[in-house]
Amino acid sequence: MRTNLLSFPSRPTASDSLDACLRTAIAEQRLIQFDYDGSTRVAEPHDYGLRESLPRALVYQRRKAGRGGPRVMGWRDLFLSKMSNWEVLAETFPGSRGDTHRHHYTWDVLYARVE
């Protein structure tokens, strides 16, 4: 069973919040793995902040296993309250996928963004 520990040493631990883990993953451009709506997902976290007064993350989903079938790649706007069993993986991603997603989302507060 996964825990909320990162997969490499000297990083945030289980006592750290999802907030700290997302900030680390975005700053270091590392993939995250988590459970959401009955599925385990692996994604690139790109934006993290408040929208409509709710903590959310904009991710580019790479893989999904579980309920709802194999809907794999693509942008997802996720509520942090639905995320569990998160991990920051050692695997990195190359960075921004361009500006197209940024024009579709207006953030009340933006905490972190992949540049």
MOPAC internal coordinates of N, CA, C and O (Angstrom, degrees):
PM7 1SCF
backbone

  N    0.0000 0     0.00 0     0.00 0    0    0    0
  C    1.4473 1     0.00 0     0.00 0    1    0    0
  C    1.5213 1   109.86 1     0.00 0    2    1    0
  O    1.2310 1   120.51 1   -45.55 1    3    2    1
  N    1.3210 1   116.64 1   134.45 1    3    2    1
  C    1.4529 1   120.67 1   179.02 1    5    3    2
  C    1.5196 1   109.98 1   -73.69 1    6    5    3
  O    1.2310 1   121.20 1   -26.33 1    7    6    5
  N    1.2938 1   115.30 1   153.67 1    7    6    5
  C    1.4571 1   120.53 1   172.22 1    9    7    6
  C    1.5162 1   107.72 1  -119.14 1   10    9    7
  O    1.2310 1   120.70 1     5.13 1   11   10    9
  N    1.2912 1   116.26 1  -174.87 1   11   10    9
  C    1.4534 1   119.96 1   178.38 1   13   11   10
  C    1.5197 1   111.74 1   -89.94 1   14   13   11
  O    1.2310 1   119.99 1  -157.74 1   15   14   13
  N    1.3117 1   117.62 1    22.26 1   15   14   13
  C    1.4582 1   121.77 1   177.16 1   17   15   14
  C    1.5106 1   110.01 1   -84.87 1   18   17   15
  O    1.2310 1   121.10 1   -32.20 1   19   18   17
  N    1.3088 1   115.50 1   147.80 1   19   18   17
  C    1.4573 1   120.03 1   174.53 1   21   19   18
  C    1.5123 1   108.96 1   -75.68 1   22   21   19
  O    1.2310 1   120.73 1   -19.32 1   23   22   21
  N    1.3026 1   116.21 1   160.68 1   23   22   21
  C    1.4567 1   121.00 1  -173.96 1   25   23   22
  C    1.5219 1   113.70 1   -89.89 1   26   25   23
  O    1.2310 1   119.61 1  -168.86 1   27   26   25
  N    1.3147 1   118.35 1    11.14 1   27   26   25
  C    1.4531 1   121.30 1  -179.47 1   29   27   26
  C    1.5143 1   108.41 1  -145.84 1   30   29   27
  O    1.2310 1   119.45 1   -23.80 1   31   30   29
  N    1.3439 1   118.65 1   156.20 1   31   30   29
  C    1.4570 1   121.13 1  -174.37 1   33   31   30
  C    1.5326 1   112.85 1   -74.60 1   34   33   31
  O    1.2310 1   121.31 1   -13.84 1   35   34   33
  N    1.3351 1   115.11 1   166.16 1   35   34   33
  C    1.4641 1   123.51 1   174.25 1   37   35   34
  C    1.5193 1   113.23 1    61.92 1   38   37   35
  O    1.2310 1   120.13 1  -145.00 1   39   38   37
  N    1.2836 1   117.36 1    35.00 1   39   38   37
  C    1.4582 1   123.43 1   177.40 1   41   39   38
  C    1.5235 1   107.94 1  -127.73 1   42   41   39
  O    1.2310 1   119.44 1    -2.08 1   43   42   41
  N    1.3259 1   118.68 1   177.92 1   43   42   41
  C    1.4643 1   119.87 1   176.79 1   45   43   42
  C    1.5258 1   111.44 1   -54.79 1   46   45   43
  O    1.2310 1   120.79 1   -29.24 1   47   46   45
  N    1.3203 1   116.10 1   150.76 1   47   46   45
  C    1.4636 1   121.90 1  -178.80 1   49   47   46
  C    1.5153 1   110.31 1  -112.01 1   50   49   47
  O    1.2310 1   121.03 1     4.85 1   51   50   49
  N    1.3192 1   115.63 1  -175.15 1   51   50   49
  C    1.4664 1   120.60 1  -178.16 1   53   51   50
  C    1.5224 1   112.11 1   -59.86 1   54   53   51
  O    1.2310 1   120.22 1   155.13 1   55   54   53
  N    1.3189 1   117.18 1   -24.87 1   55   54   53
  C    1.4610 1   118.99 1   179.19 1   57   55   54
  C    1.5305 1   111.29 1   -75.19 1   58   57   55
  O    1.2310 1   120.37 1   166.46 1   59   58   57
  N    1.3139 1   116.89 1   -13.54 1   59   58   57
  C    1.4540 1   120.71 1   176.64 1   61   59   58
  C    1.5219 1   109.76 1   -80.56 1   62   61   59
  O    1.2310 1   121.30 1   -26.90 1   63   62   61
  N    1.2886 1   115.12 1   153.10 1   63   62   61
  C    1.4542 1   120.90 1  -177.50 1   65   63   62
  C    1.5236 1   111.40 1   -80.98 1   66   65   63
  O    1.2310 1   121.71 1   -11.53 1   67   66   65
  N    1.3048 1   114.34 1   168.47 1   67   66   65
  C    1.4612 1   120.06 1   172.13 1   69   67   66
  C    1.5267 1   109.24 1   -59.18 1   70   69   67
  O    1.2310 1   120.45 1   145.96 1   71   70   69
  N    1.3266 1   116.75 1   -34.04 1   71   70   69
  C    1.4601 1   121.67 1   176.31 1   73   71   70
  C    1.5349 1   110.67 1   -54.09 1   74   73   71
  O    1.2310 1   120.10 1   127.78 1   75   74   73
  N    1.3174 1   117.42 1   -52.22 1   75   74   73
  C    1.4711 1   121.33 1  -178.95 1   77   75   74
  C    1.5234 1   111.45 1   -63.26 1   78   77   75
  O    1.2310 1   120.75 1   139.82 1   79   78   77
  N    1.3259 1   116.17 1   -40.18 1   79   78   77
  C    1.4621 1   119.88 1  -179.68 1   81   79   78
  C    1.5260 1   111.37 1   -66.49 1   82   81   79
  O    1.2310 1   119.81 1   137.80 1   83   82   81
  N    1.3334 1   117.96 1   -42.20 1   83   82   81
  C    1.4660 1   120.14 1   178.47 1   85   83   82
  C    1.5233 1   111.43 1   -65.58 1   86   85   83
  O    1.2310 1   120.47 1   138.46 1   87   86   85
  N    1.3091 1   116.71 1   -41.54 1   87   86   85
  C    1.4677 1   119.74 1   178.59 1   89   87   86
  C    1.5241 1   110.79 1   -61.36 1   90   89   87
  O    1.2310 1   120.23 1   138.18 1   91   90   89
  N    1.3282 1   117.17 1   -41.82 1   91   90   89
  C    1.4661 1   121.64 1   178.17 1   93   91   90
  C    1.5239 1   110.70 1   -65.14 1   94   93   91
  O    1.2310 1   120.45 1   132.76 1   95   94   93
  N    1.3281 1   116.74 1   -47.24 1   95   94   93
  C    1.4647 1   120.82 1  -178.26 1   97   95   94
  C    1.5229 1   111.07 1   -61.18 1   98   97   95
  O    1.2310 1   120.05 1   138.55 1   99   98   97
  N    1.3270 1   117.52 1   -41.45 1   99   98   97
  C    1.4632 1   120.79 1   179.69 1  101   99   98
  C    1.5203 1   110.58 1   -68.92 1  102  101   99
  O    1.2310 1   120.11 1   134.24 1  103  102  101
  N    1.3271 1   117.39 1   -45.76 1  103  102  101
  C    1.4686 1   120.73 1  -178.82 1  105  103  102
  C    1.5238 1   111.83 1   -61.67 1  106  105  103
  O    1.2310 1   120.66 1   143.34 1  107  106  105
  N    1.3407 1   116.35 1   -36.66 1  107  106  105
  C    1.4651 1   120.64 1  -176.84 1  109  107  106
  C    1.5204 1   112.56 1  -100.60 1  110  109  107
  O    1.2310 1   119.82 1  -175.90 1  111  110  109
  N    1.3155 1   117.96 1     4.10 1  111  110  109
  C    1.4659 1   124.72 1  -179.96 1  113  111  110
  C    1.5246 1   111.13 1    49.79 1  114  113  111
  O    1.2310 1   122.12 1  -123.07 1  115  114  113
  N    1.3397 1   113.54 1    56.93 1  115  114  113
  C    1.4631 1   121.30 1   179.18 1  117  115  114
  C    1.5246 1   110.04 1  -110.89 1  118  117  115
  O    1.2310 1   121.03 1   -35.18 1  119  118  117
  N    1.3214 1   115.63 1   144.82 1  119  118  117
  C    1.4579 1   120.70 1   176.32 1  121  119  118
  C    1.5269 1   110.10 1   -67.07 1  122  121  119
  O    1.2310 1   121.29 1   -27.45 1  123  122  121
  N    1.3229 1   115.14 1   152.55 1  123  122  121
  C    1.4499 1   121.24 1   173.38 1  125  123  122
  C    1.5219 1   108.95 1  -119.98 1  126  125  123
  O    1.2310 1   121.44 1   -29.23 1  127  126  125
  N    1.3246 1   114.86 1   150.77 1  127  126  125
  C    1.4619 1   121.54 1   174.88 1  129  127  126
  C    1.5202 1   106.57 1  -126.04 1  130  129  127
  O    1.2310 1   120.40 1   -41.37 1  131  130  129
  N    1.3336 1   116.83 1   138.63 1  131  130  129
  C    1.4570 1   120.69 1  -174.97 1  133  131  130
  C    1.5223 1   109.48 1  -162.91 1  134  133  131
  O    1.2310 1   121.28 1   -15.24 1  135  134  133
  N    1.3164 1   115.16 1   164.76 1  135  134  133
  C    1.4594 1   121.70 1   173.35 1  137  135  134
  C    1.5204 1   107.90 1   -99.75 1  138  137  135
  O    1.2310 1   121.06 1   -40.18 1  139  138  137
  N    1.3601 1   115.57 1   139.82 1  139  138  137
  C    1.4564 1   121.15 1  -178.88 1  141  139  138
  C    1.5214 1   108.02 1  -155.01 1  142  141  139
  O    1.2310 1   120.44 1   -56.77 1  143  142  141
  N    1.3049 1   116.76 1   123.23 1  143  142  141
  C    1.4687 1   122.11 1   179.06 1  145  143  142
  C    1.5303 1   113.05 1    50.90 1  146  145  143
  O    1.2310 1   120.19 1  -134.87 1  147  146  145
  N    1.3232 1   117.25 1    45.13 1  147  146  145
  C    1.4515 1   121.14 1   175.81 1  149  147  146
  C    1.5141 1   116.01 1    79.53 1  150  149  147
  O    1.2310 1   120.11 1  -172.08 1  151  150  149
  N    1.3353 1   117.39 1     7.92 1  151  150  149
  C    1.4644 1   121.29 1  -179.73 1  153  151  150
  C    1.5182 1   110.40 1  -127.53 1  154  153  151
  O    1.2310 1   121.08 1   -32.35 1  155  154  153
  N    1.3175 1   115.55 1   147.65 1  155  154  153
  C    1.4565 1   120.58 1   171.24 1  157  155  154
  C    1.5182 1   107.16 1   -93.15 1  158  157  155
  O    1.2310 1   121.01 1   -48.88 1  159  158  157
  N    1.3206 1   115.68 1   131.12 1  159  158  157
  C    1.4658 1   120.83 1  -175.23 1  161  159  158
  C    1.5176 1   110.61 1  -127.76 1  162  161  159
  O    1.2310 1   121.09 1   -28.19 1  163  162  161
  N    1.3205 1   115.52 1   151.81 1  163  162  161
  C    1.4571 1   122.98 1   171.50 1  165  163  162
  C    1.5168 1   105.77 1  -123.72 1  166  165  163
  O    1.2310 1   121.11 1   -49.83 1  167  166  165
  N    1.3467 1   115.48 1   130.17 1  167  166  165
  C    1.4610 1   118.72 1  -173.00 1  169  167  166
  C    1.5236 1   111.88 1  -149.50 1  170  169  167
  O    1.2310 1   121.90 1   -19.37 1  171  170  169
  N    1.3314 1   113.97 1   160.63 1  171  170  169
  C    1.4565 1   122.94 1   171.38 1  173  171  170
  C    1.5276 1   106.95 1   -93.26 1  174  173  171
  O    1.2310 1   119.29 1   -63.76 1  175  174  173
  N    1.3329 1   118.96 1   116.24 1  175  174  173
  C    1.4628 1   119.10 1   176.73 1  177  175  174
  C    1.5278 1   109.81 1   -79.57 1  178  177  175
  O    1.2310 1   119.90 1   -55.36 1  179  178  177
  N    1.3143 1   117.79 1   124.64 1  179  178  177
  C    1.4688 1   121.12 1  -177.29 1  181  179  178
  C    1.5193 1   113.25 1  -110.18 1  182  181  179
  O    1.2310 1   119.62 1   134.17 1  183  182  181
  N    1.3169 1   118.33 1   -45.83 1  183  182  181
  C    1.4615 1   122.49 1   179.10 1  185  183  182
  C    1.5195 1   108.54 1  -129.27 1  186  185  183
  O    1.2310 1   121.43 1   -32.92 1  187  186  185
  N    1.3386 1   114.86 1   147.08 1  187  186  185
  C    1.4513 1   120.57 1   177.08 1  189  187  186
  C    1.5219 1   108.01 1  -144.92 1  190  189  187
  O    1.2310 1   120.63 1   -52.32 1  191  190  189
  N    1.3350 1   116.40 1   127.68 1  191  190  189
  C    1.4510 1   119.30 1   179.69 1  193  191  190
  C    1.5153 1   111.97 1  -179.83 1  194  193  191
  O    1.2310 1   121.55 1    23.49 1  195  194  193
  N    1.3320 1   114.64 1  -156.51 1  195  194  193
  C    1.4517 1   121.93 1   177.66 1  197  195  194
  C    1.5142 1   109.31 1  -109.65 1  198  197  195
  O    1.2310 1   121.02 1   -48.85 1  199  198  197
  N    1.3116 1   115.65 1   131.15 1  199  198  197
  C    1.4683 1   122.23 1   171.78 1  201  199  198
  C    1.5000 1   106.97 1  -134.32 1  202  201  199
  O    1.2310 1   120.79 1   -47.52 1  203  202  201
  N    1.3252 1   116.10 1   132.48 1  203  202  201
  C    1.4598 1   120.81 1  -176.24 1  205  203  202
  C    1.5266 1   110.06 1    54.01 1  206  205  203
  O    1.2310 1   121.21 1  -143.48 1  207  206  205
  N    1.3447 1   115.28 1    36.52 1  207  206  205
  C    1.4712 1   124.72 1   178.00 1  209  207  206
  C    1.5239 1   114.27 1    66.30 1  210  209  207
  O    1.2310 1   119.42 1  -165.71 1  211  210  209
  N    1.3257 1   118.72 1    14.29 1  211  210  209
  C    1.4602 1   122.04 1  -179.87 1  213  211  210
  C    1.5269 1   110.47 1  -118.65 1  214  213  211
  O    1.2310 1   119.85 1   -40.68 1  215  214  213
  N    1.3472 1   117.90 1   139.32 1  215  214  213
  C    1.4606 1   120.63 1   175.90 1  217  215  214
  C    1.5255 1   110.27 1   -67.77 1  218  217  215
  O    1.2310 1   121.22 1   -53.30 1  219  218  217
  N    1.3363 1   115.28 1   126.70 1  219  218  217
  C    1.4608 1   121.33 1  -176.53 1  221  219  218
  C    1.5228 1   110.21 1  -141.38 1  222  221  219
  O    1.2310 1   121.78 1   -18.26 1  223  222  221
  N    1.3188 1   114.19 1   161.74 1  223  222  221
  C    1.4581 1   121.12 1   175.07 1  225  223  222
  C    1.5213 1   108.47 1  -132.19 1  226  225  223
  O    1.2310 1   121.23 1   -43.06 1  227  226  225
  N    1.3034 1   115.25 1   136.94 1  227  226  225
  C    1.4605 1   121.06 1   172.22 1  229  227  226
  C    1.5168 1   106.05 1  -100.92 1  230  229  227
  O    1.2310 1   120.99 1   -61.48 1  231  230  229
  N    1.3295 1   115.71 1   118.52 1  231  230  229
  C    1.4612 1   121.15 1  -176.78 1  233  231  230
  C    1.5178 1   109.99 1  -125.68 1  234  233  231
  O    1.2310 1   121.27 1   -22.73 1  235  234  233
  N    1.3218 1   115.18 1   157.27 1  235  234  233
  C    1.4551 1   120.70 1   169.14 1  237  235  234
  C    1.5196 1   105.88 1  -104.17 1  238  237  235
  O    1.2310 1   121.12 1   -72.84 1  239  238  237
  N    1.3341 1   115.46 1   107.16 1  239  238  237
  C    1.4513 1   120.93 1  -176.54 1  241  239  238
  C    1.5157 1   110.56 1   -73.05 1  242  241  239
  O    1.2310 1   121.27 1   -49.82 1  243  242  241
  N    1.3302 1   115.17 1   130.18 1  243  242  241
  C    1.4614 1   121.50 1   177.98 1  245  243  242
  C    1.5182 1   112.54 1   -99.02 1  246  245  243
  O    1.2310 1   120.69 1   140.07 1  247  246  245
  N    1.3499 1   116.29 1   -39.93 1  247  246  245
  C    1.4588 1   120.82 1  -177.09 1  249  247  246
  C    1.5300 1   109.16 1  -145.16 1  250  249  247
  O    1.2310 1   121.72 1   -27.99 1  251  250  249
  N    1.3354 1   114.32 1   152.01 1  251  250  249
  C    1.4586 1   120.96 1   176.11 1  253  251  250
  C    1.5168 1   108.06 1  -146.13 1  254  253  251
  O    1.2310 1   120.71 1   -45.68 1  255  254  253
  N    1.3110 1   116.24 1   134.32 1  255  254  253
  C    1.4589 1   121.37 1   175.77 1  257  255  254
  C    1.5138 1   108.12 1  -132.98 1  258  257  255
  O    1.2310 1   120.66 1   -44.35 1  259  258  257
  N    1.3224 1   116.35 1   135.65 1  259  258  257
  C    1.4547 1   119.57 1   177.57 1  261  259  258
  C    1.5068 1   112.32 1   125.00 1  262  261  259
  O    1.2310 1   121.42 1    27.92 1  263  262  261
  N    1.3190 1   114.89 1  -152.08 1  263  262  261
  C    1.4611 1   123.09 1  -175.07 1  265  263  262
  C    1.5278 1   112.08 1   -55.28 1  266  265  263
  O    1.2310 1   121.14 1   -38.72 1  267  266  265
  N    1.3169 1   115.42 1   141.28 1  267  266  265
  C    1.4563 1   120.41 1   174.48 1  269  267  266
  C    1.5121 1   115.03 1    91.90 1  270  269  267
  O    1.2310 1   119.76 1  -175.22 1  271  270  269
  N    1.3079 1   118.06 1     4.78 1  271  270  269
  C    1.4511 1   120.16 1   176.45 1  273  271  270
  C    1.5112 1   113.79 1    82.93 1  274  273  271
  O    1.2310 1   120.76 1     2.12 1  275  274  273
  N    1.3172 1   116.14 1  -177.88 1  275  274  273
  C    1.4598 1   121.86 1  -170.62 1  277  275  274
  C    1.5277 1   115.04 1   -89.39 1  278  277  275
  O    1.2310 1   119.80 1  -137.71 1  279  278  277
  N    1.3156 1   117.99 1    42.29 1  279  278  277
  C    1.4707 1   119.84 1   176.14 1  281  279  278
  C    1.5276 1   107.11 1   -65.33 1  282  281  279
  O    1.2310 1   120.28 1   -68.65 1  283  282  281
  N    1.2926 1   117.06 1   111.35 1  283  282  281
  C    1.4540 1   119.24 1  -164.64 1  285  283  282
  C    1.5231 1   112.45 1  -102.10 1  286  285  283
  O    1.2310 1   119.97 1    89.71 1  287  286  285
  N    1.3000 1   117.65 1   -90.29 1  287  286  285
  C    1.4559 1   122.21 1  -168.13 1  289  287  286
  C    1.5236 1   111.91 1   -80.42 1  290  289  287
  O    1.2310 1   121.53 1   -31.91 1  291  290  289
  N    1.3247 1   114.68 1   148.09 1  291  290  289
  C    1.4469 1   119.96 1   172.73 1  293  291  290
  C    1.5139 1   113.64 1   141.26 1  294  293  291
  O    1.2310 1   121.29 1   -11.33 1  295  294  293
  N    1.3267 1   115.15 1   168.67 1  295  294  293
  C    1.4611 1   122.54 1  -179.51 1  297  295  294
  C    1.5263 1   109.96 1   -72.80 1  298  297  295
  O    1.2310 1   121.28 1   -40.90 1  299  298  297
  N    1.3464 1   115.15 1   139.10 1  299  298  297
  C    1.4539 1   122.04 1   176.37 1  301  299  298
  C    1.5276 1   108.77 1  -136.19 1  302  301  299
  O    1.2310 1   121.26 1   -44.54 1  303  302  301
  N    1.3182 1   115.20 1   135.46 1  303  302  301
  C    1.4549 1   122.93 1   174.77 1  305  303  302
  C    1.5224 1   105.94 1  -103.01 1  306  305  303
  O    1.2310 1   119.88 1   -68.69 1  307  306  305
  N    1.3323 1   117.83 1   111.31 1  307  306  305
  C    1.4554 1   121.57 1  -169.95 1  309  307  306
  C    1.5227 1   112.29 1  -115.71 1  310  309  307
  O    1.2310 1   120.94 1   -36.19 1  311  310  309
  N    1.3274 1   115.80 1   143.81 1  311  310  309
  C    1.4557 1   122.02 1   173.75 1  313  311  310
  C    1.5249 1   108.44 1   -86.50 1  314  313  311
  O    1.2310 1   120.15 1   -53.29 1  315  314  313
  N    1.3192 1   117.33 1   126.71 1  315  314  313
  C    1.4594 1   120.49 1  -179.57 1  317  315  314
  C    1.5229 1   111.72 1   -60.91 1  318  317  315
  O    1.2310 1   119.99 1   149.25 1  319  318  317
  N    1.3144 1   117.62 1   -30.75 1  319  318  317
  C    1.4619 1   121.13 1  -178.85 1  321  319  318
  C    1.5299 1   112.60 1   -63.26 1  322  321  319
  O    1.2310 1   119.93 1   161.01 1  323  322  321
  N    1.3256 1   117.75 1   -18.99 1  323  322  321
  C    1.4675 1   121.89 1   179.93 1  325  323  322
  C    1.5300 1   112.30 1   -96.54 1  326  325  323
  O    1.2310 1   120.00 1   174.76 1  327  326  325
  N    1.3269 1   117.61 1    -5.24 1  327  326  325
  C    1.4651 1   121.00 1  -178.65 1  329  327  326
  C    1.5316 1   109.95 1   -88.04 1  330  329  327
  O    1.2310 1   120.93 1   -42.50 1  331  330  329
  N    1.3415 1   115.82 1   137.50 1  331  330  329
  C    1.4650 1   120.97 1   175.76 1  333  331  330
  C    1.5231 1   109.04 1  -145.01 1  334  333  331
  O    1.2310 1   121.05 1   -11.22 1  335  334  333
  N    1.3223 1   115.59 1   168.78 1  335  334  333
  C    1.4710 1   122.33 1   178.19 1  337  335  334
  C    1.5201 1   112.18 1    49.58 1  338  337  335
  O    1.2310 1   120.49 1  -135.49 1  339  338  337
  N    1.3091 1   116.66 1    44.51 1  339  338  337
  C    1.4624 1   120.28 1  -176.97 1  341  339  338
  C    1.5160 1   112.32 1   -79.63 1  342  341  339
  O    1.2310 1   121.37 1   -28.91 1  343  342  341
  N    1.3067 1   114.98 1   151.09 1  343  342  341
  C    1.4578 1   124.07 1   174.66 1  345  343  342
  C    1.5159 1   108.08 1  -142.10 1  346  345  343
  O    1.2310 1   120.60 1   -35.24 1  347  346  345
  N    1.3063 1   116.45 1   144.76 1  347  346  345
  C    1.4524 1   120.94 1   166.75 1  349  347  346
  C    1.5191 1   105.14 1   -97.19 1  350  349  347
  O    1.2310 1   120.59 1   -58.35 1  351  350  349
  N    1.3213 1   116.48 1   121.65 1  351  350  349
  C    1.4575 1   121.32 1  -175.95 1  353  351  350
  C    1.5245 1   110.82 1   -86.56 1  354  353  351
  O    1.2310 1   120.46 1   -19.22 1  355  354  353
  N    1.3080 1   116.73 1   160.78 1  355  354  353
  C    1.4571 1   121.58 1   177.31 1  357  355  354
  C    1.5266 1   111.32 1   -71.65 1  358  357  355
  O    1.2310 1   120.32 1   154.08 1  359  358  357
  N    1.3390 1   116.99 1   -25.92 1  359  358  357
  C    1.4648 1   121.52 1  -178.04 1  361  359  358
  C    1.5302 1   110.90 1   -67.83 1  362  361  359
  O    1.2310 1   121.02 1   -45.04 1  363  362  361
  N    1.3137 1   115.66 1   134.96 1  363  362  361
  C    1.4625 1   121.00 1  -179.50 1  365  363  362
  C    1.5266 1   110.82 1  -104.03 1  366  365  363
  O    1.2310 1   121.23 1   -10.86 1  367  366  365
  N    1.3297 1   115.26 1   169.14 1  367  366  365
  C    1.4609 1   121.78 1   173.23 1  369  367  366
  C    1.5238 1   107.37 1  -128.69 1  370  369  367
  O    1.2310 1   119.87 1   -21.56 1  371  370  369
  N    1.3349 1   117.85 1   158.44 1  371  370  369
  C    1.4706 1   120.52 1  -169.05 1  373  371  370
  C    1.5178 1   116.32 1   -71.58 1  374  373  371
  O    1.2310 1   119.05 1   169.98 1  375  374  373
  N    1.3153 1   119.42 1   -10.02 1  375  374  373
  C    1.4648 1   120.00 1   179.11 1  377  375  374
  C    1.5077 1   111.69 1   123.79 1  378  377  375
  O    1.2310 1   121.08 1    27.68 1  379  378  377
  N    1.3115 1   115.54 1  -152.32 1  379  378  377
  C    1.4564 1   122.36 1  -174.29 1  381  379  378
  C    1.5243 1   111.61 1   -60.01 1  382  381  379
  O    1.2310 1   121.17 1   -33.84 1  383  382  381
  N    1.2974 1   115.36 1   146.16 1  383  382  381
  C    1.4666 1   121.82 1   174.43 1  385  383  382
  C    1.5190 1   110.22 1   -98.70 1  386  385  383
  O    1.2310 1   120.51 1  -157.25 1  387  386  385
  N    1.3188 1   116.63 1    22.75 1  387  386  385
  C    1.4601 1   121.36 1   178.88 1  389  387  386
  C    1.5137 1   111.53 1   100.20 1  390  389  387
  O    1.2310 1   121.01 1     1.65 1  391  390  389
  N    1.3103 1   115.67 1  -178.35 1  391  390  389
  C    1.4583 1   121.23 1  -173.69 1  393  391  390
  C    1.5252 1   114.37 1   -92.13 1  394  393  391
  O    1.2310 1   119.18 1   175.91 1  395  394  393
  N    1.3134 1   119.17 1    -4.09 1  395  394  393
  C    1.4611 1   119.84 1  -171.87 1  397  395  394
  C    1.5266 1   112.39 1   -59.39 1  398  397  395
  O    1.2310 1   119.18 1   139.01 1  399  398  397
  N    1.3317 1   119.16 1   -40.99 1  399  398  397
  C    1.4603 1   120.84 1  -178.60 1  401  399  398
  C    1.5192 1   112.20 1   -70.75 1  402  401  399
  O    1.2310 1   119.48 1   153.14 1  403  402  401
  N    1.2976 1   118.59 1   -26.86 1  403  402  401
  C    1.4671 1   121.92 1  -176.31 1  405  403  402
  C    1.5207 1   112.28 1   -68.78 1  406  405  403
  O    1.2310 1   119.61 1   155.67 1  407  406  405
  N    1.3086 1   118.34 1   -24.33 1  407  406  405
  C    1.4495 1   121.16 1  -178.63 1  409  407  406
  C    1.5295 1   112.43 1   -83.24 1  410  409  407
  O    1.2310 1   120.46 1   170.04 1  411  410  409
  N    1.3235 1   116.72 1    -9.96 1  411  410  409
  C    1.4592 1   120.68 1  -178.30 1  413  411  410
  C    1.5224 1   113.01 1   -96.06 1  414  413  411
  O    1.2310 1   119.75 1   167.12 1  415  414  413
  N    1.3300 1   118.08 1   -12.88 1  415  414  413
  C    1.4518 1   121.60 1  -174.34 1  417  415  414
  C    1.5192 1   110.41 1  -125.44 1  418  417  415
  O    1.2310 1   121.18 1   -51.15 1  419  418  417
  N    1.3162 1   115.35 1   128.85 1  419  418  417
  C    1.4489 1   121.47 1   172.79 1  421  419  418
  C    1.5216 1   106.94 1  -109.03 1  422  421  419
  O    1.2310 1   120.63 1   -58.62 1  423  422  421
  N    1.3128 1   116.41 1   121.38 1  423  422  421
  C    1.4549 1   121.98 1  -177.39 1  425  423  422
  C    1.5243 1   109.44 1   -96.02 1  426  425  423
  O    1.2310 1   120.54 1   -42.08 1  427  426  425
  N    1.3405 1   116.58 1   137.92 1  427  426  425
  C    1.4568 1   120.57 1   170.92 1  429  427  426
  C    1.5177 1   108.56 1   -67.13 1  430  429  427
  O    1.2310 1   121.16 1   132.85 1  431  430  429
  N    1.3408 1   115.39 1   -47.15 1  431  430  429
  C    1.4596 1   123.54 1   176.00 1  433  431  430
  C    1.5194 1   106.88 1  -140.58 1  434  433  431
  O    1.2310 1   120.31 1   -50.89 1  435  434  433
  N    1.3171 1   117.02 1   129.11 1  435  434  433
  C    1.4613 1   121.41 1   177.23 1  437  435  434
  C    1.5230 1   108.01 1  -106.82 1  438  437  435
  O    1.2310 1   120.25 1   -64.09 1  439  438  437
  N    1.3316 1   117.12 1   115.91 1  439  438  437
  C    1.4627 1   121.61 1  -178.46 1  441  439  438
  C    1.5208 1   112.83 1   -85.97 1  442  441  439
  O    1.2310 1   120.62 1   141.58 1  443  442  441
  N    1.3252 1   116.42 1   -38.42 1  443  442  441
  C    1.4702 1   119.84 1  -176.46 1  445  443  442
  C    1.5198 1   108.99 1  -154.03 1  446  445  443
  O    1.2310 1   121.11 1   -33.95 1  447  446  445
  N    1.3340 1   115.49 1   146.05 1  447  446  445
  C    1.4657 1   121.70 1   178.58 1  449  447  446
  C    1.5259 1   108.81 1  -147.57 1  450  449  447
  O    1.2310 1   120.87 1   -40.34 1  451  450  449
  N    1.3275 1   115.94 1   139.66 1  451  450  449
  C    1.4591 1   120.44 1   171.54 1  453  451  450
  C    1.5091 1   107.77 1   -71.42 1  454  453  451
  O    1.2310 1   120.68 1   -49.52 1  455  454  453
  N    1.2872 1   116.30 1   130.48 1  455  454  453
  C    1.4741 1   120.53 1   179.42 1  457  455  454
  C    1.5139 1   110.49 1  -101.29 1  458  457  455
  O    1.2310 1   120.10 1   180.00 1  459  458  457

